[in-house]
Amino acid sequence: MSGKSQTNWWEGLNAKLEQNVPLSGLTWFGLGGPARYLVSPSSRAELSHVVRRAREHDITVKVLGGGANVLVRDDGFDGLVIRLDDPDFAALDFADDHVTAGAGVDLMQLAFSCARKGLSGLEALAGIPGTVGGAVRMNAGGRHGDIGDVVENIDTVDHAGQSGTLDHDRVGFTYRHTDLNGNIVCSATLKVAPDDPEAVLDRFREFWAEKKRTQPLAARSAGCVFKNPPGKSAGALVDQAGLKGTTIGGATVSETHANFFVTTTGARAAEVIALIALVRRRVKDEHGIDLETEIDIW
Ligand code: EPU
């Protein structure tokens, strides 16, 4: 951070701002340092004010969803972390052919609620942790589909605090990526279709069971560490390089799925980062392929 004075930069804002807040408890890896500032705006208007003010004072902003895909470095994040965990960002509105969900809504709960109501479309998201906002931001998904496949439009707040709506094509969904840049997702409208609730629930349970069978979901991890290179599976490449079980400090390449790194209590971000580097080097040596990280390193 640089530039303008950052002392009392939030003065006059209604949002309650905390300082030096540990992020380890807010991420699935359970490690890393504190956020210099953390705020949970209680409305979109408040979110806009906070974003605008942070920009005026050159404060870097990041949004933390469910923390399911984030690795926070040991020295923490020297900026403002925004959490959309206020009830104002948890609204849900079900219709026959779409559902609108606030950014803070838990993705699994949303997919399960739709299944129970006999609304089909989100079954592919069974077993994916995180919030709607985070899932849209990184186009979360798996073998059966990505969230971008069903997004009709999203409501956003941009860098400058301006509200807007982006339709599907403007979000730019590609594999685990969007072109949202600094646009913060406030809510998303997802396409669903009425179906027999039992049939939808069956698919939901089947996809979830498949994930539980093949992935270490009970361990502390951030899901897949690397993106799949075109036409290949990163997990299979790491596995074939003989790296399952490789450990640095409190971080280990999962024996269940080699694209998951699991951490133990007391693990440090530096150990996960060193393990990422080691695995990348070994996969490059073995297969000649450069793996790209999927997790977001703060
Ligand atoms: N495989 C191995 N060894 C391993 C892991 C996988 O040989 O350690 C093999 C499997 O046997 C299979 C192939 O690799 O033949 C693909 O594995 P899998 O079906 O588990 O899928 P994946 O490509 O590794 C992707 C997503 C997952 C998603 C699953 C299932 C990415 C990077 N990963 O994994 O998403 O859950 O499909 O739908 O796109 C995530 O993004 O965080 C994530 C977990």
Boltz pocket constraint, residues with backbone or C-beta under 6 A from the ligand:
constraints:
  - pocket:
      binder: B
      contacts: [[A, 141], [A, 142], [A, 143], [A, 144], [A, 211], [A, 214], [A, 222], [A, 223], [A, 224], [A, 225], [A, 226], [A, 227], [A, 228], [A, 232], [A, 233], [A, 234], [A, 235], [A, 236], [A, 239], [A, 254], [A, 255], [A, 256], [A, 257], [A, 258], [A, 259], [A, 294]]
      max_distance: 6.0
